[in-house]
Amino acid sequence: MKNITKRFIADESGATAIEYGLVAAMMGIAVVAIFTAFQGKLKTAFETLGTSLDTKAKQIQ
């Protein structure tokens, strides 16, 4: 039983996958937090861009 416990504690084969999973989860949380914080500014920026493109497209026609 001691050998099994020692081998289990020393085994780090799954640690890298878990670490990558944790990093990916933290990055996802950060992206959601950033988009939530800047939601109003992003909406305004895209609306302005859309209006500008519509205006230019009408001028070309």
C-alpha distance matrix in Angstrom:
0.0 3.8 5.4 5.2 6.3 8.7 10.0 10.7 12.5 14.3 15.4 19.0 20.5 21.4 22.6 26.0 26.7 25.9 28.1 30.9 30.7 31.0 33.9 35.7 35.4 36.8 39.6 40.4 40.7 42.9 45.2 45.6 46.4 48.9 50.7 50.8 52.3 54.9 55.6 59.2 60.0 58.6 60.5 63.7 63.2 62.7 65.7 67.8 66.8 67.6 70.9 71.8 71.0 73.0 76.0 75.9 75.6 78.6 80.6 79.9 81.2
3.8 0.0 3.8 5.5 5.1 6.1 8.6 9.8 10.6 12.2 14.1 17.6 19.7 20.9 21.5 25.0 26.2 25.3 27.1 30.1 30.2 30.3 33.0 35.0 34.9 36.0 38.8 39.9 40.1 42.0 44.5 45.1 45.7 48.1 50.1 50.3 51.5 54.1 55.1 58.7 59.3 58.0 60.1 63.2 62.6 62.3 65.3 67.3 66.3 67.3 70.6 71.3 70.6 72.8 75.6 75.4 75.3 78.4 80.2 79.6 81.0
5.4 3.8 0.0 3.8 5.4 5.1 6.1 8.5 9.9 10.5 12.0 15.7 17.4 19.1 20.1 23.2 24.5 24.2 25.9 28.7 29.1 29.6 32.0 34.0 34.2 35.5 38.0 39.2 39.7 41.6 43.8 44.7 45.5 47.7 49.6 50.1 51.4 53.8 54.8 58.4 58.9 57.4 59.6 62.6 61.8 61.4 64.6 66.5 65.3 66.3 69.7 70.3 69.4 71.7 74.5 74.1 74.0 77.2 78.9 78.1 79.6
5.2 5.5 3.8 0.0 3.8 5.5 5.2 6.1 8.7 9.9 10.4 14.1 15.4 16.6 18.0 21.2 22.0 21.6 23.7 26.4 26.5 27.1 29.7 31.4 31.5 33.0 35.6 36.5 37.1 39.2 41.3 42.0 42.9 45.2 47.0 47.4 48.9 51.3 52.1 55.8 56.4 54.7 56.8 60.0 59.3 58.7 61.8 63.9 62.6 63.5 66.9 67.6 66.7 68.9 71.8 71.5 71.2 74.4 76.2 75.4 76.8
6.3 5.1 5.4 3.8 0.0 3.8 5.5 5.1 6.2 8.6 9.9 13.2 15.2 16.0 16.7 20.2 21.2 20.2 22.1 25.1 25.1 25.2 28.0 29.9 29.8 31.0 33.8 34.8 35.1 37.1 39.4 40.1 40.7 43.1 45.0 45.3 46.6 49.2 50.1 53.7 54.3 52.9 55.1 58.1 57.5 57.2 60.2 62.2 61.2 62.2 65.5 66.2 65.5 67.7 70.5 70.4 70.2 73.3 75.1 74.5 75.9
8.7 6.1 5.1 5.5 3.8 0.0 3.8 5.4 5.2 6.1 8.5 11.9 14.3 15.8 16.1 19.3 21.0 20.3 21.7 24.7 25.3 25.4 27.7 29.9 30.1 31.1 33.7 35.1 35.5 37.2 39.6 40.6 41.1 43.2 45.3 45.9 46.9 49.4 50.5 54.1 54.5 53.1 55.4 58.4 57.6 57.4 60.5 62.3 61.2 62.4 65.7 66.2 65.5 67.9 70.6 70.3 70.3 73.5 75.1 74.4 76.0
10.0 8.6 6.1 5.2 5.5 3.8 0.0 3.8 5.5 5.1 5.9 9.7 11.4 13.3 14.2 17.2 18.7 18.6 20.2 22.8 23.5 24.1 26.3 28.3 28.8 30.1 32.4 33.7 34.5 36.2 38.3 39.4 40.3 42.3 44.2 44.9 46.2 48.4 49.5 53.1 53.5 51.8 54.1 57.1 56.2 55.8 59.0 60.8 59.5 60.6 64.0 64.5 63.6 65.9 68.7 68.3 68.1 71.4 73.0 72.2 73.8
10.7 9.8 8.5 6.1 5.1 5.4 3.8 0.0 3.8 5.5 5.3 8.4 10.2 11.1 12.0 15.3 16.4 15.8 17.7 20.5 20.7 21.2 23.7 25.6 25.7 27.1 29.6 30.8 31.4 33.3 35.4 36.3 37.2 39.4 41.2 41.8 43.2 45.5 46.4 50.1 50.5 48.9 51.1 54.2 53.4 53.0 56.1 58.1 56.9 57.8 61.2 61.9 61.0 63.2 66.1 65.8 65.6 68.8 70.6 69.8 71.3
12.5 10.6 9.9 8.7 6.2 5.2 5.5 3.8 0.0 3.8 5.6 7.8 10.8 11.6 11.3 14.7 16.4 15.4 16.6 19.8 20.3 20.2 22.5 24.9 25.0 25.9 28.5 30.0 30.3 31.9 34.4 35.4 35.9 38.0 40.1 40.7 41.7 44.1 45.3 48.9 49.3 47.9 50.3 53.2 52.4 52.2 55.4 57.2 56.1 57.3 60.6 61.1 60.5 62.8 65.5 65.3 65.3 68.5 70.1 69.5 71.1
14.3 12.2 10.5 9.9 8.6 6.1 5.1 5.5 3.8 0.0 3.8 6.3 9.3 11.2 10.9 13.8 16.0 15.7 16.5 19.5 20.6 20.8 22.6 25.0 25.7 26.5 28.8 30.5 31.2 32.5 34.8 36.2 36.8 38.6 40.8 41.6 42.6 44.8 46.1 49.7 49.8 48.3 50.8 53.7 52.6 52.4 55.7 57.4 56.1 57.4 60.7 61.0 60.3 62.8 65.4 65.0 65.0 68.3 69.8 69.1 70.8
15.4 14.1 12.0 10.4 9.9 8.5 5.9 5.3 5.6 3.8 0.0 3.8 5.8 8.0 8.6 11.3 13.1 13.3 14.6 17.1 18.2 18.9 20.8 22.8 23.6 24.9 26.9 28.4 29.4 31.0 32.9 34.3 35.3 37.0 38.9 39.9 41.2 43.2 44.3 48.0 48.1 46.4 48.8 51.8 50.6 50.2 53.5 55.3 53.9 55.0 58.4 58.8 57.9 60.3 63.0 62.5 62.4 65.7 67.3 66.5 68.1
19.0 17.6 15.7 14.1 13.2 11.9 9.7 8.4 7.8 6.3 3.8 0.0 3.8 5.6 5.2 7.7 9.9 10.2 11.1 13.5 15.0 15.7 17.3 19.3 20.5 21.5 23.4 25.1 26.2 27.5 29.5 31.0 32.0 33.6 35.5 36.7 37.8 39.7 41.0 44.6 44.6 42.9 45.4 48.3 47.1 46.7 50.1 51.7 50.3 51.5 54.9 55.2 54.3 56.9 59.5 59.0 59.0 62.3 63.8 63.0 64.7
20.5 19.7 17.4 15.4 15.2 14.3 11.4 10.2 10.8 9.3 5.8 3.8 0.0 3.8 5.6 6.9 8.2 9.7 11.2 12.7 14.0 15.6 17.1 18.5 20.0 21.6 23.0 24.5 26.1 27.5 29.0 30.6 32.0 33.4 35.1 36.4 37.9 39.5 40.5 44.2 44.2 42.2 44.6 47.6 46.3 45.6 49.0 50.7 49.1 50.1 53.7 53.9 52.8 55.3 58.1 57.4 57.2 60.6 62.1 61.2 62.7
21.4 20.9 19.1 16.6 16.0 15.8 13.3 11.1 11.6 11.2 8.0 5.6 3.8 0.0 3.8 5.6 5.5 6.4 8.7 10.2 10.8 12.5 14.5 15.6 16.7 18.6 20.3 21.4 22.9 24.6 26.1 27.4 28.9 30.6 32.1 33.2 34.8 36.6 37.4 41.2 41.4 39.4 41.6 44.7 43.6 42.9 46.2 48.1 46.6 47.5 51.0 51.5 50.4 52.7 55.6 55.1 54.9 58.1 59.8 59.0 60.5
22.6 21.5 20.1 18.0 16.7 16.1 14.2 12.0 11.3 10.9 8.6 5.2 5.6 3.8 0.0 3.8 5.5 5.1 6.1 8.7 9.8 10.5 12.3 14.2 15.3 16.5 18.3 19.9 21.1 22.5 24.4 25.9 26.9 28.5 30.4 31.5 32.8 34.7 35.8 39.5 39.6 37.8 40.2 43.2 42.0 41.7 45.0 46.7 45.3 46.5 49.9 50.3 49.5 52.0 54.6 54.2 54.2 57.5 59.0 58.4 60.0
26.0 25.0 23.2 21.2 20.2 19.3 17.2 15.3 14.7 13.8 11.3 7.7 6.9 5.6 3.8 0.0 3.8 5.4 5.0 6.2 8.5 9.8 10.5 12.2 14.2 15.3 16.5 18.3 20.0 21.0 22.5 24.4 25.7 26.9 28.7 30.2 31.4 33.0 34.2 37.8 37.6 35.7 38.3 41.1 39.7 39.3 42.7 44.3 42.7 44.0 47.4 47.6 46.7 49.3 51.9 51.3 51.4 54.7 56.1 55.3 57.1
26.7 26.2 24.5 22.0 21.2 21.0 18.7 16.4 16.4 16.0 13.1 9.9 8.2 5.5 5.5 3.8 0.0 3.8 5.4 5.2 6.2 8.7 9.9 10.5 12.3 14.3 15.4 16.5 18.4 20.0 21.1 22.7 24.4 25.7 27.1 28.6 30.3 31.7 32.5 36.3 36.3 34.2 36.5 39.5 38.3 37.6 40.9 42.7 41.1 42.1 45.6 46.0 45.0 47.3 50.1 49.7 49.5 52.7 54.4 53.6 55.1
25.9 25.3 24.2 21.6 20.2 20.3 18.6 15.8 15.4 15.7 13.3 10.2 9.7 6.4 5.1 5.4 3.8 0.0 3.8 5.5 5.0 6.2 8.7 9.8 10.5 12.3 14.2 15.2 16.5 18.3 20.0 21.2 22.5 24.3 25.9 27.0 28.5 30.4 31.2 35.0 35.3 33.4 35.6 38.7 37.8 37.2 40.4 42.3 41.1 42.1 45.5 46.1 45.3 47.6 50.3 50.1 50.0 53.2 54.9 54.3 55.8
28.1 27.1 25.9 23.7 22.1 21.7 20.2 17.7 16.6 16.5 14.6 11.1 11.2 8.7 6.1 5.0 5.4 3.8 0.0 3.8 5.3 5.1 6.2 8.6 9.8 10.6 12.3 14.2 15.4 16.5 18.4 20.1 21.0 22.5 24.5 25.7 26.9 28.7 29.9 33.5 33.5 31.8 34.4 37.2 36.1 35.9 39.2 40.8 39.6 40.9 44.2 44.6 43.9 46.4 49.0 48.7 48.9 52.1 53.6 53.1 54.8
30.9 30.1 28.7 26.4 25.1 24.7 22.8 20.5 19.8 19.5 17.1 13.5 12.7 10.2 8.7 6.2 5.2 5.5 3.8 0.0 3.8 5.4 5.1 6.1 8.6 9.9 10.5 12.2 14.3 15.3 16.5 18.4 19.9 21.0 22.6 24.3 25.6 27.0 28.1 31.8 31.6 29.6 32.1 35.0 33.7 33.2 36.6 38.2 36.8 38.0 41.4 41.7 40.9 43.4 46.0 45.6 45.6 48.9 50.4 49.8 51.5
30.7 30.2 29.1 26.5 25.1 25.3 23.5 20.7 20.3 20.6 18.2 15.0 14.0 10.8 9.8 8.5 6.2 5.0 5.3 3.8 0.0 3.8 5.5 5.1 6.1 8.6 9.9 10.5 12.4 14.2 15.4 16.6 18.4 20.0 21.3 22.6 24.3 25.9 26.6 30.4 30.7 28.6 30.8 33.9 32.9 32.3 35.5 37.5 36.2 37.1 40.5 41.2 40.3 42.6 45.4 45.2 45.1 48.2 50.0 49.5 51.0
31.0 30.3 29.6 27.1 25.2 25.4 24.1 21.2 20.2 20.8 18.9 15.7 15.6 12.5 10.5 9.8 8.7 6.2 5.1 5.4 3.8 0.0 3.8 5.4 5.1 6.2 8.6 9.8 10.6 12.3 14.3 15.5 16.4 18.3 20.1 21.1 22.4 24.4 25.4 29.1 29.4 27.8 30.1 33.1 32.3 32.1 35.2 37.0 36.1 37.2 40.5 41.2 40.7 43.0 45.6 45.6 45.8 48.8 50.5 50.2 51.8
33.9 33.0 32.0 29.7 28.0 27.7 26.3 23.7 22.5 22.6 20.8 17.3 17.1 14.5 12.3 10.5 9.9 8.7 6.2 5.1 5.5 3.8 0.0 3.8 5.4 5.1 6.2 8.6 9.9 10.5 12.3 14.3 15.3 16.4 18.4 19.9 20.9 22.5 23.9 27.5 27.4 25.7 28.3 31.1 30.0 29.9 33.2 34.8 33.6 35.1 38.3 38.7 38.2 40.7 43.2 43.0 43.4 46.5 47.9 47.6 49.4
35.7 35.0 34.0 31.4 29.9 29.9 28.3 25.6 24.9 25.0 22.8 19.3 18.5 15.6 14.2 12.2 10.5 9.8 8.6 6.1 5.1 5.4 3.8 0.0 3.8 5.5 5.1 6.2 8.7 9.8 10.6 12.4 14.2 15.3 16.6 18.3 19.9 21.2 22.1 25.8 25.8 23.7 26.1 29.1 28.0 27.5 30.8 32.6 31.3 32.4 35.8 36.3 35.6 38.0 40.6 40.5 40.6 43.7 45.3 45.0 46.6
35.4 34.9 34.2 31.5 29.8 30.1 28.8 25.7 25.0 25.7 23.6 20.5 20.0 16.7 15.3 14.2 12.3 10.5 9.8 8.6 6.1 5.1 5.4 3.8 0.0 3.8 5.4 5.1 6.2 8.6 9.9 10.7 12.3 14.3 15.6 16.5 18.3 20.2 20.8 24.5 25.0 23.3 25.4 28.5 27.9 27.5 30.5 32.5 31.6 32.6 35.8 36.7 36.2 38.4 41.0 41.2 41.3 44.2 46.1 45.9 47.4
36.8 36.0 35.5 33.0 31.0 31.1 30.1 27.1 25.9 26.5 24.9 21.5 21.6 18.6 16.5 15.3 14.3 12.3 10.6 9.9 8.6 6.2 5.1 5.5 3.8 0.0 3.8 5.4 5.1 6.1 8.7 10.0 10.5 12.2 14.3 15.2 16.3 18.4 19.6 23.2 23.4 22.1 24.6 27.3 26.7 26.8 29.8 31.6 30.9 32.3 35.3 36.0 35.9 38.2 40.6 40.8 41.3 44.1 45.7 45.8 47.5
39.6 38.8 38.0 35.6 33.8 33.7 32.4 29.6 28.5 28.8 26.9 23.4 23.0 20.3 18.3 16.5 15.4 14.2 12.3 10.5 9.9 8.6 6.2 5.1 5.4 3.8 0.0 3.8 5.4 5.0 6.2 8.7 9.8 10.5 12.3 14.1 15.2 16.5 17.8 21.4 21.2 19.5 22.2 24.9 23.9 23.9 27.1 28.7 27.8 29.2 32.3 32.9 32.6 35.0 37.4 37.5 37.9 40.9 42.4 42.3 44.1
40.4 39.9 39.2 36.5 34.8 35.1 33.7 30.8 30.0 30.5 28.4 25.1 24.5 21.4 19.9 18.3 16.5 15.2 14.2 12.2 10.5 9.8 8.6 6.2 5.1 5.4 3.8 0.0 3.8 5.4 5.2 6.3 8.6 9.9 10.7 12.2 14.2 15.6 16.1 19.8 20.2 18.3 20.4 23.5 22.8 22.4 25.4 27.4 26.6 27.6 30.8 31.7 31.3 33.4 36.0 36.3 36.5 39.3 41.2 41.1 42.7
40.7 40.1 39.7 37.1 35.1 35.5 34.5 31.4 30.3 31.2 29.4 26.2 26.1 22.9 21.1 20.0 18.4 16.5 15.4 14.3 12.4 10.6 9.9 8.7 6.2 5.1 5.4 3.8 0.0 3.8 5.5 5.2 6.1 8.6 10.0 10.5 12.2 14.3 15.1 18.7 19.4 18.1 20.2 23.2 22.9 23.0 25.7 27.7 27.4 28.5 31.4 32.5 32.5 34.5 37.0 37.5 38.0 40.6 42.4 42.7 44.2
42.9 42.0 41.6 39.2 37.1 37.2 36.2 33.3 31.9 32.5 31.0 27.5 27.5 24.6 22.5 21.0 20.0 18.3 16.5 15.3 14.2 12.3 10.5 9.8 8.6 6.1 5.0 5.4 3.8 0.0 3.8 5.5 5.0 6.1 8.6 9.8 10.4 12.3 13.8 17.3 17.4 16.3 18.9 21.5 20.9 21.4 24.3 25.9 25.6 27.1 29.9 30.7 30.9 33.2 35.3 35.8 36.5 39.2 40.7 41.1 42.9
45.2 44.5 43.8 41.3 39.4 39.6 38.3 35.4 34.4 34.8 32.9 29.5 29.0 26.1 24.4 22.5 21.1 20.0 18.4 16.5 15.4 14.3 12.3 10.6 9.9 8.7 6.2 5.2 5.5 3.8 0.0 3.8 5.4 5.1 6.2 8.5 9.9 10.7 11.7 15.3 15.3 13.5 16.1 18.9 18.1 18.1 21.2 22.9 22.3 23.7 26.6 27.4 27.5 29.7 32.0 32.4 33.0 35.7 37.3 37.6 39.3
45.6 45.1 44.7 42.0 40.1 40.6 39.4 36.3 35.4 36.2 34.3 31.0 30.6 27.4 25.9 24.4 22.7 21.2 20.1 18.4 16.6 15.5 14.3 12.4 10.7 10.0 8.7 6.3 5.2 5.5 3.8 0.0 3.8 5.5 5.2 6.0 8.5 10.0 10.1 13.9 14.8 13.2 15.1 18.2 18.2 18.0 20.6 22.8 22.6 23.6 26.4 27.7 27.8 29.6 32.1 32.9 33.3 35.7 37.6 38.1 39.6
46.4 45.7 45.5 42.9 40.7 41.1 40.3 37.2 35.9 36.8 35.3 32.0 32.0 28.9 26.9 25.7 24.4 22.5 21.0 19.9 18.4 16.4 15.3 14.2 12.3 10.5 9.8 8.6 6.1 5.0 5.4 3.8 0.0 3.8 5.6 5.1 6.1 8.7 9.8 13.1 13.9 13.3 15.5 18.1 18.3 18.9 21.3 23.2 23.5 24.8 27.3 28.5 29.1 30.9 33.0 34.0 34.8 37.1 38.8 39.6 41.2
48.9 48.1 47.7 45.2 43.1 43.2 42.3 39.4 38.0 38.6 37.0 33.6 33.4 30.6 28.5 26.9 25.7 24.3 22.5 21.0 20.0 18.3 16.4 15.3 14.3 12.2 10.5 9.9 8.6 6.1 5.1 5.5 3.8 0.0 3.8 5.4 5.1 6.2 8.3 11.4 11.3 10.6 13.4 15.6 15.3 16.3 19.0 20.4 20.5 22.3 24.7 25.5 26.2 28.4 30.3 31.0 32.1 34.5 35.9 36.7 38.5
50.7 50.1 49.6 47.0 45.0 45.3 44.2 41.2 40.1 40.8 38.9 35.5 35.1 32.1 30.4 28.7 27.1 25.9 24.5 22.6 21.3 20.1 18.4 16.6 15.6 14.3 12.3 10.7 10.0 8.6 6.2 5.2 5.6 3.8 0.0 3.8 5.5 5.2 5.5 9.2 9.6 8.1 10.3 13.1 13.1 13.4 16.0 17.9 18.0 19.3 21.8 23.0 23.5 25.4 27.5 28.4 29.2 31.5 33.2 34.0 35.6
50.8 50.3 50.1 47.4 45.3 45.9 44.9 41.8 40.7 41.6 39.9 36.7 36.4 33.2 31.5 30.2 28.6 27.0 25.7 24.3 22.6 21.1 19.9 18.3 16.5 15.2 14.1 12.2 10.5 9.8 8.5 6.0 5.1 5.4 3.8 0.0 3.8 5.6 5.1 8.4 10.1 9.7 11.0 13.8 14.7 15.2 17.1 19.2 20.0 21.0 23.2 24.8 25.6 27.1 29.2 30.5 31.3 33.3 35.1 36.2 37.6
52.3 51.5 51.4 48.9 46.6 46.9 46.2 43.2 41.7 42.6 41.2 37.8 37.9 34.8 32.8 31.4 30.3 28.5 26.9 25.6 24.3 22.4 20.9 19.9 18.3 16.3 15.2 14.2 12.2 10.4 9.9 8.5 6.1 5.1 5.5 3.8 0.0 3.8 5.7 7.9 8.8 9.6 11.6 13.4 14.2 15.7 17.5 19.0 20.1 21.6 23.5 24.8 26.0 27.7 29.4 30.7 31.9 33.8 35.4 36.6 38.3
54.9 54.1 53.8 51.3 49.2 49.4 48.4 45.5 44.1 44.8 43.2 39.7 39.5 36.6 34.7 33.0 31.7 30.4 28.7 27.0 25.9 24.4 22.5 21.2 20.2 18.4 16.5 15.6 14.3 12.3 10.7 10.0 8.7 6.2 5.2 5.6 3.8 0.0 3.8 5.6 5.3 6.0 8.5 10.0 10.5 12.2 14.2 15.4 16.3 18.1 19.9 21.0 22.4 24.2 25.7 27.0 28.3 30.3 31.7 32.9 34.8
55.6 55.1 54.8 52.1 50.1 50.5 49.5 46.4 45.3 46.1 44.3 41.0 40.5 37.4 35.8 34.2 32.5 31.2 29.9 28.1 26.6 25.4 23.9 22.1 20.8 19.6 17.8 16.1 15.1 13.8 11.7 10.1 9.8 8.3 5.5 5.1 5.7 3.8 0.0 3.8 5.6 5.2 6.1 8.6 9.9 10.7 12.2 14.2 15.3 16.4 18.3 20.0 21.1 22.4 24.3 25.8 26.8 28.6 30.4 31.7 33.1
59.2 58.7 58.4 55.8 53.7 54.1 53.1 50.1 48.9 49.7 48.0 44.6 44.2 41.2 39.5 37.8 36.3 35.0 33.5 31.8 30.4 29.1 27.5 25.8 24.5 23.2 21.4 19.8 18.7 17.3 15.3 13.9 13.1 11.4 9.2 8.4 7.9 5.6 3.8 0.0 3.8 5.5 5.2 6.2 8.6 10.1 10.6 12.3 14.3 15.4 16.5 18.4 20.0 21.1 22.5 24.4 25.7 27.1 28.8 30.5 31.9
60.0 59.3 58.9 56.4 54.3 54.5 53.5 50.5 49.3 49.8 48.1 44.6 44.2 41.4 39.6 37.6 36.3 35.3 33.5 31.6 30.7 29.4 27.4 25.8 25.0 23.4 21.2 20.2 19.4 17.4 15.3 14.8 13.9 11.3 9.6 10.1 8.8 5.3 5.6 3.8 0.0 3.8 5.4 5.1 6.1 8.7 9.9 10.5 12.2 14.2 15.3 16.5 18.3 19.9 21.1 22.6 24.2 25.9 27.1 28.7 30.6
58.6 58.0 57.4 54.7 52.9 53.1 51.8 48.9 47.9 48.3 46.4 42.9 42.2 39.4 37.8 35.7 34.2 33.4 31.8 29.6 28.6 27.8 25.7 23.7 23.3 22.1 19.5 18.3 18.1 16.3 13.5 13.2 13.3 10.6 8.1 9.7 9.6 6.0 5.2 5.5 3.8 0.0 3.8 5.4 5.0 6.2 8.5 9.8 10.5 12.2 14.2 15.3 16.4 18.2 19.9 21.1 22.3 24.3 25.8 27.0 28.8
60.5 60.1 59.6 56.8 55.1 55.4 54.1 51.1 50.3 50.8 48.8 45.4 44.6 41.6 40.2 38.3 36.5 35.6 34.4 32.1 30.8 30.1 28.3 26.1 25.4 24.6 22.2 20.4 20.2 18.9 16.1 15.1 15.5 13.4 10.3 11.0 11.6 8.5 6.1 5.2 5.4 3.8 0.0 3.8 5.5 5.3 6.1 8.6 9.9 10.5 12.2 14.2 15.3 16.4 18.3 20.0 20.9 22.5 24.4 25.9 27.2
63.7 63.2 62.6 60.0 58.1 58.4 57.1 54.2 53.2 53.7 51.8 48.3 47.6 44.7 43.2 41.1 39.5 38.7 37.2 35.0 33.9 33.1 31.1 29.1 28.5 27.3 24.9 23.5 23.2 21.5 18.9 18.2 18.1 15.6 13.1 13.8 13.4 10.0 8.6 6.2 5.1 5.4 3.8 0.0 3.8 5.5 5.1 6.1 8.5 9.8 10.5 12.2 14.2 15.3 16.4 18.3 19.8 21.1 22.6 24.5 26.0
63.2 62.6 61.8 59.3 57.5 57.6 56.2 53.4 52.4 52.6 50.6 47.1 46.3 43.6 42.0 39.7 38.3 37.8 36.1 33.7 32.9 32.3 30.0 28.0 27.9 26.7 23.9 22.8 22.9 20.9 18.1 18.2 18.3 15.3 13.1 14.7 14.2 10.5 9.9 8.6 6.1 5.0 5.5 3.8 0.0 3.8 5.5 5.2 6.2 8.6 9.9 10.6 12.3 14.3 15.4 16.6 18.3 20.1 21.3 22.7 24.7
62.7 62.3 61.4 58.7 57.2 57.4 55.8 53.0 52.2 52.4 50.2 46.7 45.6 42.9 41.7 39.3 37.6 37.2 35.9 33.2 32.3 32.1 29.9 27.5 27.5 26.8 23.9 22.4 23.0 21.4 18.1 18.0 18.9 16.3 13.4 15.2 15.7 12.2 10.7 10.1 8.7 6.2 5.3 5.5 3.8 0.0 3.8 5.4 4.9 6.0 8.5 9.7 10.4 12.1 14.1 15.3 16.2 18.3 19.9 21.0 22.6
65.7 65.3 64.6 61.8 60.2 60.5 59.0 56.1 55.4 55.7 53.5 50.1 49.0 46.2 45.0 42.7 40.9 40.4 39.2 36.6 35.5 35.2 33.2 30.8 30.5 29.8 27.1 25.4 25.7 24.3 21.2 20.6 21.3 19.0 16.0 17.1 17.5 14.2 12.2 10.6 9.9 8.5 6.1 5.1 5.5 3.8 0.0 3.8 5.4 5.1 6.1 8.6 9.9 10.5 12.2 14.3 15.2 16.5 18.4 20.1 21.3
67.8 67.3 66.5 63.9 62.2 62.3 60.8 58.1 57.2 57.4 55.3 51.7 50.7 48.1 46.7 44.3 42.7 42.3 40.8 38.2 37.5 37.0 34.8 32.6 32.5 31.6 28.7 27.4 27.7 25.9 22.9 22.8 23.2 20.4 17.9 19.2 19.0 15.4 14.2 12.3 10.5 9.8 8.6 6.1 5.2 5.4 3.8 0.0 3.8 5.4 5.1 6.1 8.6 9.9 10.6 12.3 14.2 15.5 16.7 18.5 20.3
66.8 66.3 65.3 62.6 61.2 61.2 59.5 56.9 56.1 56.1 53.9 50.3 49.1 46.6 45.3 42.7 41.1 41.1 39.6 36.8 36.2 36.1 33.6 31.3 31.6 30.9 27.8 26.6 27.4 25.6 22.3 22.6 23.5 20.5 18.0 20.0 20.1 16.3 15.3 14.3 12.2 10.5 9.9 8.5 6.2 4.9 5.4 3.8 0.0 3.8 5.5 5.1 6.2 8.6 9.9 10.6 12.2 14.3 15.4 16.6 18.6
67.6 67.3 66.3 63.5 62.2 62.4 60.6 57.8 57.3 57.4 55.0 51.5 50.1 47.5 46.5 44.0 42.1 42.1 40.9 38.0 37.1 37.2 35.1 32.4 32.6 32.3 29.2 27.6 28.5 27.1 23.7 23.6 24.8 22.3 19.3 21.0 21.6 18.1 16.4 15.4 14.2 12.2 10.5 9.8 8.6 6.0 5.1 5.4 3.8 0.0 3.8 5.4 5.1 6.1 8.6 9.9 10.4 12.3 14.3 15.4 16.7
70.9 70.6 69.7 66.9 65.5 65.7 64.0 61.2 60.6 60.7 58.4 54.9 53.7 51.0 49.9 47.4 45.6 45.5 44.2 41.4 40.5 40.5 38.3 35.8 35.8 35.3 32.3 30.8 31.4 29.9 26.6 26.4 27.3 24.7 21.8 23.2 23.5 19.9 18.3 16.5 15.3 14.2 12.2 10.5 9.9 8.5 6.1 5.1 5.5 3.8 0.0 3.8 5.5 5.1 6.2 8.7 9.8 10.7 12.4 14.4 15.7
71.8 71.3 70.3 67.6 66.2 66.2 64.5 61.9 61.1 61.0 58.8 55.2 53.9 51.5 50.3 47.6 46.0 46.1 44.6 41.7 41.2 41.2 38.7 36.3 36.7 36.0 32.9 31.7 32.5 30.7 27.4 27.7 28.5 25.5 23.0 24.8 24.8 21.0 20.0 18.4 16.5 15.3 14.2 12.2 10.6 9.7 8.6 6.1 5.1 5.4 3.8 0.0 3.8 5.4 5.1 6.2 8.5 10.0 10.7 12.5 14.6
71.0 70.6 69.4 66.7 65.5 65.5 63.6 61.0 60.5 60.3 57.9 54.3 52.8 50.4 49.5 46.7 45.0 45.3 43.9 40.9 40.3 40.7 38.2 35.6 36.2 35.9 32.6 31.3 32.5 30.9 27.5 27.8 29.1 26.2 23.5 25.6 26.0 22.4 21.1 20.0 18.3 16.4 15.3 14.2 12.3 10.4 9.9 8.6 6.2 5.1 5.5 3.8 0.0 3.8 5.4 5.2 6.0 8.6 9.9 10.6 12.5
73.0 72.8 71.7 68.9 67.7 67.9 65.9 63.2 62.8 62.8 60.3 56.9 55.3 52.7 52.0 49.3 47.3 47.6 46.4 43.4 42.6 43.0 40.7 38.0 38.4 38.2 35.0 33.4 34.5 33.2 29.7 29.6 30.9 28.4 25.4 27.1 27.7 24.2 22.4 21.1 19.9 18.2 16.4 15.3 14.3 12.1 10.5 9.9 8.6 6.1 5.1 5.4 3.8 0.0 3.8 5.5 5.1 6.2 8.7 10.0 10.8
76.0 75.6 74.5 71.8 70.5 70.6 68.7 66.1 65.5 65.4 63.0 59.5 58.1 55.6 54.6 51.9 50.1 50.3 49.0 46.0 45.4 45.6 43.2 40.6 41.0 40.6 37.4 36.0 37.0 35.3 32.0 32.1 33.0 30.3 27.5 29.2 29.4 25.7 24.3 22.5 21.1 19.9 18.3 16.4 15.4 14.1 12.2 10.6 9.9 8.6 6.2 5.1 5.4 3.8 0.0 3.8 5.5 5.3 6.3 8.9 10.3
75.9 75.4 74.1 71.5 70.4 70.3 68.3 65.8 65.3 65.0 62.5 59.0 57.4 55.1 54.2 51.3 49.7 50.1 48.7 45.6 45.2 45.6 43.0 40.5 41.2 40.8 37.5 36.3 37.5 35.8 32.4 32.9 34.0 31.0 28.4 30.5 30.7 27.0 25.8 24.4 22.6 21.1 20.0 18.3 16.6 15.3 14.3 12.3 10.6 9.9 8.7 6.2 5.2 5.5 3.8 0.0 3.8 5.4 5.0 6.3 8.9
75.6 75.3 74.0 71.2 70.2 70.3 68.1 65.6 65.3 65.0 62.4 59.0 57.2 54.9 54.2 51.4 49.5 50.0 48.9 45.6 45.1 45.8 43.4 40.6 41.3 41.3 37.9 36.5 38.0 36.5 33.0 33.3 34.8 32.1 29.2 31.3 31.9 28.3 26.8 25.7 24.2 22.3 20.9 19.8 18.3 16.2 15.2 14.2 12.2 10.4 9.8 8.5 6.0 5.1 5.5 3.8 0.0 3.8 5.4 5.2 6.5
78.6 78.4 77.2 74.4 73.3 73.5 71.4 68.8 68.5 68.3 65.7 62.3 60.6 58.1 57.5 54.7 52.7 53.2 52.1 48.9 48.2 48.8 46.5 43.7 44.2 44.1 40.9 39.3 40.6 39.2 35.7 35.7 37.1 34.5 31.5 33.3 33.8 30.3 28.6 27.1 25.9 24.3 22.5 21.1 20.1 18.3 16.5 15.5 14.3 12.3 10.7 10.0 8.6 6.2 5.3 5.4 3.8 0.0 3.8 5.4 5.3
80.6 80.2 78.9 76.2 75.1 75.1 73.0 70.6 70.1 69.8 67.3 63.8 62.1 59.8 59.0 56.1 54.4 54.9 53.6 50.4 50.0 50.5 47.9 45.3 46.1 45.7 42.4 41.2 42.4 40.7 37.3 37.6 38.8 35.9 33.2 35.1 35.4 31.7 30.4 28.8 27.1 25.8 24.4 22.6 21.3 19.9 18.4 16.7 15.4 14.3 12.4 10.7 9.9 8.7 6.3 5.0 5.4 3.8 0.0 3.8 5.6
79.9 79.6 78.1 75.4 74.5 74.4 72.2 69.8 69.5 69.1 66.5 63.0 61.2 59.0 58.4 55.3 53.6 54.3 53.1 49.8 49.5 50.2 47.6 45.0 45.9 45.8 42.3 41.1 42.7 41.1 37.6 38.1 39.6 36.7 34.0 36.2 36.6 32.9 31.7 30.5 28.7 27.0 25.9 24.5 22.7 21.0 20.1 18.5 16.6 15.4 14.4 12.5 10.6 10.0 8.9 6.3 5.2 5.4 3.8 0.0 3.8
81.2 81.0 79.6 76.8 75.9 76.0 73.8 71.3 71.1 70.8 68.1 64.7 62.7 60.5 60.0 57.1 55.1 55.8 54.8 51.5 51.0 51.8 49.4 46.6 47.4 47.5 44.1 42.7 44.2 42.9 39.3 39.6 41.2 38.5 35.6 37.6 38.3 34.8 33.1 31.9 30.6 28.8 27.2 26.0 24.7 22.6 21.3 20.3 18.6 16.7 15.7 14.6 12.5 10.8 10.3 8.9 6.5 5.3 5.6 3.8 0.0
